[in-house]
């Protein structure tokens, strides 16, 4: 959603998850689950937005690089 320049909110994220049939949970449950799977809220002035924790992003990047290296062999 972020790469598509969409505003990421709990409601929009939940709507997208339901459209892609990945999850069917309430907004409040989604809000409670996000911090446990590696997301945090970051403040920029008056706005709050969701970002991946840096350790999770690093692990994802390492995995994707190793996967791409394996595919090239």
mmJSON file of the N, C-alpha and C atoms, coordinates in Angstrom:
{"data_MODEL":{"atom_site":{
"group_PDB":["ATOM","ATOM","ATOM","ATOM","ATOM","ATOM","ATOM","ATOM","ATOM","ATOM","ATOM","ATOM","ATOM","ATOM","ATOM","ATOM","ATOM","ATOM","ATOM","ATOM","ATOM","ATOM","ATOM","ATOM","ATOM","ATOM","ATOM","ATOM","ATOM","ATOM","ATOM","ATOM","ATOM","ATOM","ATOM","ATOM","ATOM","ATOM","ATOM","ATOM","ATOM","ATOM","ATOM","ATOM","ATOM","ATOM","ATOM","ATOM","ATOM","ATOM","ATOM","ATOM","ATOM","ATOM","ATOM","ATOM","ATOM","ATOM","ATOM","ATOM","ATOM","ATOM","ATOM","ATOM","ATOM","ATOM","ATOM","ATOM","ATOM","ATOM","ATOM","ATOM","ATOM","ATOM","ATOM","ATOM","ATOM","ATOM","ATOM","ATOM","ATOM","ATOM","ATOM","ATOM","ATOM","ATOM","ATOM","ATOM","ATOM","ATOM","ATOM","ATOM","ATOM","ATOM","ATOM","ATOM","ATOM","ATOM","ATOM","ATOM","ATOM","ATOM","ATOM","ATOM","ATOM","ATOM","ATOM","ATOM","ATOM","ATOM","ATOM","ATOM","ATOM","ATOM","ATOM","ATOM","ATOM","ATOM","ATOM","ATOM","ATOM","ATOM","ATOM","ATOM","ATOM","ATOM","ATOM","ATOM","ATOM","ATOM","ATOM","ATOM","ATOM","ATOM","ATOM","ATOM","ATOM","ATOM","ATOM","ATOM","ATOM","ATOM","ATOM","ATOM","ATOM","ATOM","ATOM","ATOM","ATOM","ATOM","ATOM","ATOM","ATOM","ATOM","ATOM","ATOM","ATOM","ATOM","ATOM","ATOM","ATOM","ATOM","ATOM","ATOM","ATOM","ATOM","ATOM","ATOM","ATOM","ATOM","ATOM","ATOM","ATOM","ATOM","ATOM","ATOM","ATOM","ATOM","ATOM","ATOM","ATOM","ATOM","ATOM","ATOM","ATOM","ATOM","ATOM","ATOM","ATOM","ATOM","ATOM","ATOM","ATOM","ATOM","ATOM","ATOM","ATOM","ATOM","ATOM","ATOM","ATOM","ATOM","ATOM","ATOM","ATOM","ATOM","ATOM","ATOM","ATOM","ATOM","ATOM","ATOM","ATOM","ATOM","ATOM","ATOM","ATOM","ATOM","ATOM"],
"id":[1,2,3,4,5,6,7,8,9,10,11,12,13,14,15,16,17,18,19,20,21,22,23,24,25,26,27,28,29,30,31,32,33,34,35,36,37,38,39,40,41,42,43,44,45,46,47,48,49,50,51,52,53,54,55,56,57,58,59,60,61,62,63,64,65,66,67,68,69,70,71,72,73,74,75,76,77,78,79,80,81,82,83,84,85,86,87,88,89,90,91,92,93,94,95,96,97,98,99,100,101,102,103,104,105,106,107,108,109,110,111,112,113,114,115,116,117,118,119,120,121,122,123,124,125,126,127,128,129,130,131,132,133,134,135,136,137,138,139,140,141,142,143,144,145,146,147,148,149,150,151,152,153,154,155,156,157,158,159,160,161,162,163,164,165,166,167,168,169,170,171,172,173,174,175,176,177,178,179,180,181,182,183,184,185,186,187,188,189,190,191,192,193,194,195,196,197,198,199,200,201,202,203,204,205,206,207,208,209,210,211,212,213,214,215,216,217,218,219],
"type_symbol":["N","C","C","N","C","C","N","C","C","N","C","C","N","C","C","N","C","C","N","C","C","N","C","C","N","C","C","N","C","C","N","C","C","N","C","C","N","C","C","N","C","C","N","C","C","N","C","C","N","C","C","N","C","C","N","C","C","N","C","C","N","C","C","N","C","C","N","C","C","N","C","C","N","C","C","N","C","C","N","C","C","N","C","C","N","C","C","N","C","C","N","C","C","N","C","C","N","C","C","N","C","C","N","C","C","N","C","C","N","C","C","N","C","C","N","C","C","N","C","C","N","C","C","N","C","C","N","C","C","N","C","C","N","C","C","N","C","C","N","C","C","N","C","C","N","C","C","N","C","C","N","C","C","N","C","C","N","C","C","N","C","C","N","C","C","N","C","C","N","C","C","N","C","C","N","C","C","N","C","C","N","C","C","N","C","C","N","C","C","N","C","C","N","C","C","N","C","C","N","C","C","N","C","C","N","C","C","N","C","C","N","C","C","N","C","C","N","C","C"],
"label_atom_id":["N","CA","C","N","CA","C","N","CA","C","N","CA","C","N","CA","C","N","CA","C","N","CA","C","N","CA","C","N","CA","C","N","CA","C","N","CA","C","N","CA","C","N","CA","C","N","CA","C","N","CA","C","N","CA","C","N","CA","C","N","CA","C","N","CA","C","N","CA","C","N","CA","C","N","CA","C","N","CA","C","N","CA","C","N","CA","C","N","CA","C","N","CA","C","N","CA","C","N","CA","C","N","CA","C","N","CA","C","N","CA","C","N","CA","C","N","CA","C","N","CA","C","N","CA","C","N","CA","C","N","CA","C","N","CA","C","N","CA","C","N","CA","C","N","CA","C","N","CA","C","N","CA","C","N","CA","C","N","CA","C","N","CA","C","N","CA","C","N","CA","C","N","CA","C","N","CA","C","N","CA","C","N","CA","C","N","CA","C","N","CA","C","N","CA","C","N","CA","C","N","CA","C","N","CA","C","N","CA","C","N","CA","C","N","CA","C","N","CA","C","N","CA","C","N","CA","C","N","CA","C","N","CA","C","N","CA","C","N","CA","C","N","CA","C","N","CA","C","N","CA","C","N","CA","C"],
"label_alt_id":[null,null,null,null,null,null,null,null,null,null,null,null,null,null,null,null,null,null,null,null,null,null,null,null,null,null,null,null,null,null,null,null,null,null,null,null,null,null,null,null,null,null,null,null,null,null,null,null,null,null,null,null,null,null,null,null,null,null,null,null,null,null,null,null,null,null,null,null,null,null,null,null,null,null,null,null,null,null,null,null,null,null,null,null,null,null,null,null,null,null,null,null,null,null,null,null,null,null,null,null,null,null,null,null,null,null,null,null,null,null,null,null,null,null,null,null,null,null,null,null,null,null,null,null,null,null,null,null,null,null,null,null,null,null,null,null,null,null,null,null,null,null,null,null,null,null,null,null,null,null,null,null,null,null,null,null,null,null,null,null,null,null,null,null,null,null,null,null,null,null,null,null,null,null,null,null,null,null,null,null,null,null,null,null,null,null,null,null,null,null,null,null,null,null,null,null,null,null,null,null,null,null,null,null,null,null,null,null,null,null,null,null,null,null,null,null,null,null,null],
"label_comp_id":["UNK","UNK","UNK","UNK","UNK","UNK","UNK","UNK","UNK","UNK","UNK","UNK","UNK","UNK","UNK","UNK","UNK","UNK","UNK","UNK","UNK","UNK","UNK","UNK","UNK","UNK","UNK","UNK","UNK","UNK","UNK","UNK","UNK","UNK","UNK","UNK","UNK","UNK","UNK","UNK","UNK","UNK","UNK","UNK","UNK","UNK","UNK","UNK","UNK","UNK","UNK","UNK","UNK","UNK","UNK","UNK","UNK","UNK","UNK","UNK","UNK","UNK","UNK","UNK","UNK","UNK","UNK","UNK","UNK","UNK","UNK","UNK","UNK","UNK","UNK","UNK","UNK","UNK","UNK","UNK","UNK","UNK","UNK","UNK","UNK","UNK","UNK","UNK","UNK","UNK","UNK","UNK","UNK","UNK","UNK","UNK","UNK","UNK","UNK","UNK","UNK","UNK","UNK","UNK","UNK","UNK","UNK","UNK","UNK","UNK","UNK","UNK","UNK","UNK","UNK","UNK","UNK","UNK","UNK","UNK","UNK","UNK","UNK","UNK","UNK","UNK","UNK","UNK","UNK","UNK","UNK","UNK","UNK","UNK","UNK","UNK","UNK","UNK","UNK","UNK","UNK","UNK","UNK","UNK","UNK","UNK","UNK","UNK","UNK","UNK","UNK","UNK","UNK","UNK","UNK","UNK","UNK","UNK","UNK","UNK","UNK","UNK","UNK","UNK","UNK","UNK","UNK","UNK","UNK","UNK","UNK","UNK","UNK","UNK","UNK","UNK","UNK","UNK","UNK","UNK","UNK","UNK","UNK","UNK","UNK","UNK","UNK","UNK","UNK","UNK","UNK","UNK","UNK","UNK","UNK","UNK","UNK","UNK","UNK","UNK","UNK","UNK","UNK","UNK","UNK","UNK","UNK","UNK","UNK","UNK","UNK","UNK","UNK","UNK","UNK","UNK","UNK","UNK","UNK"],
"label_asym_id":["A","A","A","A","A","A","A","A","A","A","A","A","A","A","A","A","A","A","A","A","A","A","A","A","A","A","A","A","A","A","A","A","A","A","A","A","A","A","A","A","A","A","A","A","A","A","A","A","A","A","A","A","A","A","A","A","A","A","A","A","A","A","A","A","A","A","A","A","A","A","A","A","A","A","A","A","A","A","A","A","A","A","A","A","A","A","A","A","A","A","A","A","A","A","A","A","A","A","A","A","A","A","A","A","A","A","A","A","A","A","A","A","A","A","A","A","A","A","A","A","A","A","A","A","A","A","A","A","A","A","A","A","A","A","A","A","A","A","A","A","A","A","A","A","A","A","A","A","A","A","A","A","A","A","A","A","A","A","A","A","A","A","A","A","A","A","A","A","A","A","A","A","A","A","A","A","A","A","A","A","A","A","A","A","A","A","A","A","A","A","A","A","A","A","A","A","A","A","A","A","A","A","A","A","A","A","A","A","A","A","A","A","A","A","A","A","A","A","A"],
"label_entity_id":["1","1","1","1","1","1","1","1","1","1","1","1","1","1","1","1","1","1","1","1","1","1","1","1","1","1","1","1","1","1","1","1","1","1","1","1","1","1","1","1","1","1","1","1","1","1","1","1","1","1","1","1","1","1","1","1","1","1","1","1","1","1","1","1","1","1","1","1","1","1","1","1","1","1","1","1","1","1","1","1","1","1","1","1","1","1","1","1","1","1","1","1","1","1","1","1","1","1","1","1","1","1","1","1","1","1","1","1","1","1","1","1","1","1","1","1","1","1","1","1","1","1","1","1","1","1","1","1","1","1","1","1","1","1","1","1","1","1","1","1","1","1","1","1","1","1","1","1","1","1","1","1","1","1","1","1","1","1","1","1","1","1","1","1","1","1","1","1","1","1","1","1","1","1","1","1","1","1","1","1","1","1","1","1","1","1","1","1","1","1","1","1","1","1","1","1","1","1","1","1","1","1","1","1","1","1","1","1","1","1","1","1","1","1","1","1","1","1","1"],
"label_seq_id":[1,1,1,2,2,2,3,3,3,4,4,4,5,5,5,6,6,6,7,7,7,8,8,8,9,9,9,10,10,10,11,11,11,12,12,12,13,13,13,14,14,14,15,15,15,16,16,16,17,17,17,18,18,18,19,19,19,20,20,20,21,21,21,22,22,22,23,23,23,24,24,24,25,25,25,26,26,26,27,27,27,28,28,28,29,29,29,30,30,30,31,31,31,32,32,32,33,33,33,34,34,34,35,35,35,36,36,36,37,37,37,38,38,38,39,39,39,40,40,40,41,41,41,42,42,42,43,43,43,44,44,44,45,45,45,46,46,46,47,47,47,48,48,48,49,49,49,50,50,50,51,51,51,52,52,52,53,53,53,54,54,54,55,55,55,56,56,56,57,57,57,58,58,58,59,59,59,60,60,60,61,61,61,62,62,62,63,63,63,64,64,64,65,65,65,66,66,66,67,67,67,68,68,68,69,69,69,70,70,70,71,71,71,72,72,72,73,73,73],
"pdbx_PDB_ins_code":[null,null,null,null,null,null,null,null,null,null,null,null,null,null,null,null,null,null,null,null,null,null,null,null,null,null,null,null,null,null,null,null,null,null,null,null,null,null,null,null,null,null,null,null,null,null,null,null,null,null,null,null,null,null,null,null,null,null,null,null,null,null,null,null,null,null,null,null,null,null,null,null,null,null,null,null,null,null,null,null,null,null,null,null,null,null,null,null,null,null,null,null,null,null,null,null,null,null,null,null,null,null,null,null,null,null,null,null,null,null,null,null,null,null,null,null,null,null,null,null,null,null,null,null,null,null,null,null,null,null,null,null,null,null,null,null,null,null,null,null,null,null,null,null,null,null,null,null,null,null,null,null,null,null,null,null,null,null,null,null,null,null,null,null,null,null,null,null,null,null,null,null,null,null,null,null,null,null,null,null,null,null,null,null,null,null,null,null,null,null,null,null,null,null,null,null,null,null,null,null,null,null,null,null,null,null,null,null,null,null,null,null,null,null,null,null,null,null,null],
"Cartn_x":[0.821,0.0,0.864,1.965,2.831,3.466,3.891,4.508,3.502,2.22,1.169,0.694,1.369,1.058,-0.331,-0.773,-2.046,-1.78,-2.698,-2.593,-2.905,-1.954,-2.127,-2.773,-3.994,-4.708,-5.148,-5.57,-6.052,-7.247,-8.164,-9.358,-8.986,-8.098,-7.685,-6.905,-6.048,-5.278,-6.196,-7.16,-8.107,-8.947,-9.345,-10.123,-9.313,-8.042,-7.171,-6.961,-6.782,-6.615,-7.857,-9.028,-10.272,-10.463,-10.094,-10.223,-9.323,-8.132,-7.188,-7.394,-8.407,-8.773,-7.603,-6.857,-5.741,-6.145,-7.07,-7.514,-8.899,-9.647,-10.97,-11.099,-10.564,-10.6,-11.11,-11.426,-11.926,-10.756,-11.084,-10.056,-9.304,-10.038,-9.38,-8.429,-8.809,-7.914,-6.678,-6.87,-5.74,-4.781,-5.33,-4.507,-3.672,-4.233,-3.493,-2.461,-2.714,-1.821,-0.592,-0.738,0.354,1.657,1.657,2.922,3.587,2.794,3.376,4.019,3.675,4.273,5.33,5.773,6.911,6.631,5.494,5.188,5.113,5.405,5.285,4.73,4.229,3.737,4.859,5.002,6.014,5.295,5.742,5.123,5.981,5.314,5.958,5.086,5.441,4.605,3.314,2.182,0.883,0.404,1.115,0.661,1.349,0.611,1.167,1.008,2.031,1.912,2.628,2.229,2.799,4.069,5.093,6.329,6.79,7.55,8.147,9.277,9.444,10.593,11.85,12.926,14.136,14.702,14.599,15.129,14.349,13.037,12.208,12.514,12.67,13.0,14.354,15.319,16.638,16.556,15.813,15.648,14.973,13.962,13.274,14.216,15.032,15.988,17.023,17.554,18.532,17.927,16.697,16.039,15.854,15.369,15.123,16.413,17.491,18.773,19.273,19.175,19.622,18.731,17.452,16.53,16.884,17.148,17.525,18.846,19.815,21.087,20.896,20.018,19.74,19.066,18.151,17.448,18.381,19.427,20.355,21.271,21.41,22.297,21.766],
"Cartn_y":[-1.19,0.0,1.254,1.197,2.364,2.66,1.601,1.813,2.31,2.041,2.527,3.918,4.537,5.89,5.977,4.864,4.869,5.147,5.838,6.129,4.854,4.365,3.106,3.368,2.918,2.991,1.575,1.399,0.091,-0.332,0.587,0.263,-0.105,0.679,0.383,-0.925,-1.166,-2.394,-3.599,-3.49,-4.572,-4.828,-3.78,-3.91,-4.64,-4.301,-4.948,-6.419,-6.723,-8.115,-8.944,-8.351,-9.068,-9.252,-8.257,-8.361,-9.463,-9.577,-10.601,-11.939,-11.998,-13.208,-13.757,-12.864,-13.263,-13.349,-12.513,-12.513,-11.889,-12.341,-11.775,-11.527,-10.384,-10.029,-8.602,-8.227,-6.873,-5.886,-4.614,-3.568,-3.545,-3.738,-3.701,-4.883,-6.054,-7.213,-6.998,-6.439,-6.15,-5.161,-4.163,-3.163,-3.8,-4.802,-5.492,-6.467,-7.037,-8.041,-7.417,-6.278,-5.674,-5.512,-5.015,-4.914,-6.267,-7.316,-8.627,-9.267,-8.825,-9.405,-8.502,-7.495,-6.712,-5.324,-4.761,-3.396,-2.504,-1.228,-0.266,1.032,1.868,3.179,4.186,5.035,6.076,7.411,8.392,9.718,10.668,11.453,12.504,13.739,14.57,15.734,15.274,15.583,15.185,13.849,13.294,12.075,10.843,9.752,8.458,7.52,6.711,5.751,4.46,3.395,2.08,1.9,1.365,1.012,-0.346,-1.026,-2.284,-1.986,-2.816,-2.65,-2.95,-2.243,-2.362,-3.775,-4.48,-5.846,-6.78,-6.591,-7.413,-7.096,-5.828,-5.434,-5.999,-6.008,-6.559,-8.055,-8.79,-10.232,-10.515,-9.728,-9.905,-9.648,-8.602,-8.267,-9.37,-9.891,-10.984,-12.217,-12.544,-13.701,-13.53,-12.368,-12.145,-12.165,-11.635,-11.68,-13.108,-13.903,-15.294,-16.079,-15.786,-16.447,-16.113,-14.843,-14.432,-15.062,-15.145,-15.78,-17.259,-17.925,-19.338,-19.548,-18.652,-18.754,-18.553,-17.755,-17.475,-18.647,-19.583,-20.738,-21.7],
"Cartn_z":[0.0,0.0,0.0,0.745,0.823,-0.535,-1.246,-2.555,-3.581,-3.36,-4.25,-3.862,-2.883,-2.399,-1.766,-1.136,-0.421,1.044,1.681,3.105,3.873,4.658,5.379,6.733,6.875,8.144,8.5,9.726,10.153,9.296,9.046,8.258,6.821,6.196,4.819,4.742,5.716,5.74,5.918,6.806,7.028,5.78,5.109,3.875,2.807,2.678,1.703,2.048,3.326,3.744,3.437,3.641,3.349,1.855,1.031,-0.421,-0.972,-0.412,-0.879,-0.177,0.677,1.414,2.233,2.882,3.734,5.193,5.609,7.002,7.081,8.063,8.301,9.804,10.24,11.656,11.799,13.015,13.253,13.281,13.166,13.188,14.515,15.62,16.924,17.097,16.592,16.664,15.807,14.633,13.748,14.408,15.074,15.756,16.867,17.551,18.612,18.065,16.894,16.323,15.659,15.042,14.274,15.061,16.288,17.02,17.298,17.434,17.721,16.502,15.293,14.093,13.467,14.194,13.742,13.215,13.502,13.086,14.318,14.12,15.205,14.64,15.518,15.118,15.269,14.274,14.301,14.174,14.929,14.88,14.068,13.253,12.481,12.632,13.584,13.88,14.521,13.9,14.427,13.882,12.892,12.237,12.817,12.883,13.277,12.099,11.842,10.759,11.119,10.469,10.714,9.91,10.537,9.845,10.351,9.512,9.935,10.893,11.904,12.787,11.977,12.259,11.449,11.474,12.591,12.647,11.723,11.628,10.748,9.291,8.975,7.603,7.193,8.104,7.815,7.538,8.348,8.127,6.785,6.442,5.168,4.003,4.114,3.055,2.885,3.985,3.914,3.255,3.63,3.05,1.546,1.127,-0.297,-1.103,-0.542,-1.246,-1.394,-0.329,-0.418,-1.379,-1.397,-2.314,-3.761,-4.033,-5.393,-5.814,-4.909,-5.221,-5.535,-4.815,-5.041,-6.394,-6.773,-8.04,-9.233,-9.077,-10.173,-10.47,-9.551,-9.755,-10.738],
"occupancy":[1.0,1.0,1.0,1.0,1.0,1.0,1.0,1.0,1.0,1.0,1.0,1.0,1.0,1.0,1.0,1.0,1.0,1.0,1.0,1.0,1.0,1.0,1.0,1.0,1.0,1.0,1.0,1.0,1.0,1.0,1.0,1.0,1.0,1.0,1.0,1.0,1.0,1.0,1.0,1.0,1.0,1.0,1.0,1.0,1.0,1.0,1.0,1.0,1.0,1.0,1.0,1.0,1.0,1.0,1.0,1.0,1.0,1.0,1.0,1.0,1.0,1.0,1.0,1.0,1.0,1.0,1.0,1.0,1.0,1.0,1.0,1.0,1.0,1.0,1.0,1.0,1.0,1.0,1.0,1.0,1.0,1.0,1.0,1.0,1.0,1.0,1.0,1.0,1.0,1.0,1.0,1.0,1.0,1.0,1.0,1.0,1.0,1.0,1.0,1.0,1.0,1.0,1.0,1.0,1.0,1.0,1.0,1.0,1.0,1.0,1.0,1.0,1.0,1.0,1.0,1.0,1.0,1.0,1.0,1.0,1.0,1.0,1.0,1.0,1.0,1.0,1.0,1.0,1.0,1.0,1.0,1.0,1.0,1.0,1.0,1.0,1.0,1.0,1.0,1.0,1.0,1.0,1.0,1.0,1.0,1.0,1.0,1.0,1.0,1.0,1.0,1.0,1.0,1.0,1.0,1.0,1.0,1.0,1.0,1.0,1.0,1.0,1.0,1.0,1.0,1.0,1.0,1.0,1.0,1.0,1.0,1.0,1.0,1.0,1.0,1.0,1.0,1.0,1.0,1.0,1.0,1.0,1.0,1.0,1.0,1.0,1.0,1.0,1.0,1.0,1.0,1.0,1.0,1.0,1.0,1.0,1.0,1.0,1.0,1.0,1.0,1.0,1.0,1.0,1.0,1.0,1.0,1.0,1.0,1.0,1.0,1.0,1.0,1.0,1.0,1.0,1.0,1.0,1.0],
"B_iso_or_equiv":[0.0,0.0,0.0,0.0,0.0,0.0,0.0,0.0,0.0,0.0,0.0,0.0,0.0,0.0,0.0,0.0,0.0,0.0,0.0,0.0,0.0,0.0,0.0,0.0,0.0,0.0,0.0,0.0,0.0,0.0,0.0,0.0,0.0,0.0,0.0,0.0,0.0,0.0,0.0,0.0,0.0,0.0,0.0,0.0,0.0,0.0,0.0,0.0,0.0,0.0,0.0,0.0,0.0,0.0,0.0,0.0,0.0,0.0,0.0,0.0,0.0,0.0,0.0,0.0,0.0,0.0,0.0,0.0,0.0,0.0,0.0,0.0,0.0,0.0,0.0,0.0,0.0,0.0,0.0,0.0,0.0,0.0,0.0,0.0,0.0,0.0,0.0,0.0,0.0,0.0,0.0,0.0,0.0,0.0,0.0,0.0,0.0,0.0,0.0,0.0,0.0,0.0,0.0,0.0,0.0,0.0,0.0,0.0,0.0,0.0,0.0,0.0,0.0,0.0,0.0,0.0,0.0,0.0,0.0,0.0,0.0,0.0,0.0,0.0,0.0,0.0,0.0,0.0,0.0,0.0,0.0,0.0,0.0,0.0,0.0,0.0,0.0,0.0,0.0,0.0,0.0,0.0,0.0,0.0,0.0,0.0,0.0,0.0,0.0,0.0,0.0,0.0,0.0,0.0,0.0,0.0,0.0,0.0,0.0,0.0,0.0,0.0,0.0,0.0,0.0,0.0,0.0,0.0,0.0,0.0,0.0,0.0,0.0,0.0,0.0,0.0,0.0,0.0,0.0,0.0,0.0,0.0,0.0,0.0,0.0,0.0,0.0,0.0,0.0,0.0,0.0,0.0,0.0,0.0,0.0,0.0,0.0,0.0,0.0,0.0,0.0,0.0,0.0,0.0,0.0,0.0,0.0,0.0,0.0,0.0,0.0,0.0,0.0,0.0,0.0,0.0,0.0,0.0,0.0],
"pdbx_formal_charge":[null,null,null,null,null,null,null,null,null,null,null,null,null,null,null,null,null,null,null,null,null,null,null,null,null,null,null,null,null,null,null,null,null,null,null,null,null,null,null,null,null,null,null,null,null,null,null,null,null,null,null,null,null,null,null,null,null,null,null,null,null,null,null,null,null,null,null,null,null,null,null,null,null,null,null,null,null,null,null,null,null,null,null,null,null,null,null,null,null,null,null,null,null,null,null,null,null,null,null,null,null,null,null,null,null,null,null,null,null,null,null,null,null,null,null,null,null,null,null,null,null,null,null,null,null,null,null,null,null,null,null,null,null,null,null,null,null,null,null,null,null,null,null,null,null,null,null,null,null,null,null,null,null,null,null,null,null,null,null,null,null,null,null,null,null,null,null,null,null,null,null,null,null,null,null,null,null,null,null,null,null,null,null,null,null,null,null,null,null,null,null,null,null,null,null,null,null,null,null,null,null,null,null,null,null,null,null,null,null,null,null,null,null,null,null,null,null,null,null],
"auth_seq_id":[1,1,1,2,2,2,3,3,3,4,4,4,5,5,5,6,6,6,7,7,7,8,8,8,9,9,9,10,10,10,11,11,11,12,12,12,13,13,13,14,14,14,15,15,15,16,16,16,17,17,17,18,18,18,19,19,19,20,20,20,21,21,21,22,22,22,23,23,23,24,24,24,25,25,25,26,26,26,27,27,27,28,28,28,29,29,29,30,30,30,31,31,31,32,32,32,33,33,33,34,34,34,35,35,35,36,36,36,37,37,37,38,38,38,39,39,39,40,40,40,41,41,41,42,42,42,43,43,43,44,44,44,45,45,45,46,46,46,47,47,47,48,48,48,49,49,49,50,50,50,51,51,51,52,52,52,53,53,53,54,54,54,55,55,55,56,56,56,57,57,57,58,58,58,59,59,59,60,60,60,61,61,61,62,62,62,63,63,63,64,64,64,65,65,65,66,66,66,67,67,67,68,68,68,69,69,69,70,70,70,71,71,71,72,72,72,73,73,73],
"auth_comp_id":["UNK","UNK","UNK","UNK","UNK","UNK","UNK","UNK","UNK","UNK","UNK","UNK","UNK","UNK","UNK","UNK","UNK","UNK","UNK","UNK","UNK","UNK","UNK","UNK","UNK","UNK","UNK","UNK","UNK","UNK","UNK","UNK","UNK","UNK","UNK","UNK","UNK","UNK","UNK","UNK","UNK","UNK","UNK","UNK","UNK","UNK","UNK","UNK","UNK","UNK","UNK","UNK","UNK","UNK","UNK","UNK","UNK","UNK","UNK","UNK","UNK","UNK","UNK","UNK","UNK","UNK","UNK","UNK","UNK","UNK","UNK","UNK","UNK","UNK","UNK","UNK","UNK","UNK","UNK","UNK","UNK","UNK","UNK","UNK","UNK","UNK","UNK","UNK","UNK","UNK","UNK","UNK","UNK","UNK","UNK","UNK","UNK","UNK","UNK","UNK","UNK","UNK","UNK","UNK","UNK","UNK","UNK","UNK","UNK","UNK","UNK","UNK","UNK","UNK","UNK","UNK","UNK","UNK","UNK","UNK","UNK","UNK","UNK","UNK","UNK","UNK","UNK","UNK","UNK","UNK","UNK","UNK","UNK","UNK","UNK","UNK","UNK","UNK","UNK","UNK","UNK","UNK","UNK","UNK","UNK","UNK","UNK","UNK","UNK","UNK","UNK","UNK","UNK","UNK","UNK","UNK","UNK","UNK","UNK","UNK","UNK","UNK","UNK","UNK","UNK","UNK","UNK","UNK","UNK","UNK","UNK","UNK","UNK","UNK","UNK","UNK","UNK","UNK","UNK","UNK","UNK","UNK","UNK","UNK","UNK","UNK","UNK","UNK","UNK","UNK","UNK","UNK","UNK","UNK","UNK","UNK","UNK","UNK","UNK","UNK","UNK","UNK","UNK","UNK","UNK","UNK","UNK","UNK","UNK","UNK","UNK","UNK","UNK","UNK","UNK","UNK","UNK","UNK","UNK"],
"auth_asym_id":["A","A","A","A","A","A","A","A","A","A","A","A","A","A","A","A","A","A","A","A","A","A","A","A","A","A","A","A","A","A","A","A","A","A","A","A","A","A","A","A","A","A","A","A","A","A","A","A","A","A","A","A","A","A","A","A","A","A","A","A","A","A","A","A","A","A","A","A","A","A","A","A","A","A","A","A","A","A","A","A","A","A","A","A","A","A","A","A","A","A","A","A","A","A","A","A","A","A","A","A","A","A","A","A","A","A","A","A","A","A","A","A","A","A","A","A","A","A","A","A","A","A","A","A","A","A","A","A","A","A","A","A","A","A","A","A","A","A","A","A","A","A","A","A","A","A","A","A","A","A","A","A","A","A","A","A","A","A","A","A","A","A","A","A","A","A","A","A","A","A","A","A","A","A","A","A","A","A","A","A","A","A","A","A","A","A","A","A","A","A","A","A","A","A","A","A","A","A","A","A","A","A","A","A","A","A","A","A","A","A","A","A","A","A","A","A","A","A","A"],
"auth_atom_id":["N","CA","C","N","CA","C","N","CA","C","N","CA","C","N","CA","C","N","CA","C","N","CA","C","N","CA","C","N","CA","C","N","CA","C","N","CA","C","N","CA","C","N","CA","C","N","CA","C","N","CA","C","N","CA","C","N","CA","C","N","CA","C","N","CA","C","N","CA","C","N","CA","C","N","CA","C","N","CA","C","N","CA","C","N","CA","C","N","CA","C","N","CA","C","N","CA","C","N","CA","C","N","CA","C","N","CA","C","N","CA","C","N","CA","C","N","CA","C","N","CA","C","N","CA","C","N","CA","C","N","CA","C","N","CA","C","N","CA","C","N","CA","C","N","CA","C","N","CA","C","N","CA","C","N","CA","C","N","CA","C","N","CA","C","N","CA","C","N","CA","C","N","CA","C","N","CA","C","N","CA","C","N","CA","C","N","CA","C","N","CA","C","N","CA","C","N","CA","C","N","CA","C","N","CA","C","N","CA","C","N","CA","C","N","CA","C","N","CA","C","N","CA","C","N","CA","C","N","CA","C","N","CA","C","N","CA","C","N","CA","C","N","CA","C","N","CA","C","N","CA","C","N","CA","C"],
"pdbx_PDB_model_num":[1,1,1,1,1,1,1,1,1,1,1,1,1,1,1,1,1,1,1,1,1,1,1,1,1,1,1,1,1,1,1,1,1,1,1,1,1,1,1,1,1,1,1,1,1,1,1,1,1,1,1,1,1,1,1,1,1,1,1,1,1,1,1,1,1,1,1,1,1,1,1,1,1,1,1,1,1,1,1,1,1,1,1,1,1,1,1,1,1,1,1,1,1,1,1,1,1,1,1,1,1,1,1,1,1,1,1,1,1,1,1,1,1,1,1,1,1,1,1,1,1,1,1,1,1,1,1,1,1,1,1,1,1,1,1,1,1,1,1,1,1,1,1,1,1,1,1,1,1,1,1,1,1,1,1,1,1,1,1,1,1,1,1,1,1,1,1,1,1,1,1,1,1,1,1,1,1,1,1,1,1,1,1,1,1,1,1,1,1,1,1,1,1,1,1,1,1,1,1,1,1,1,1,1,1,1,1,1,1,1,1,1,1,1,1,1,1,1,1]
}}}
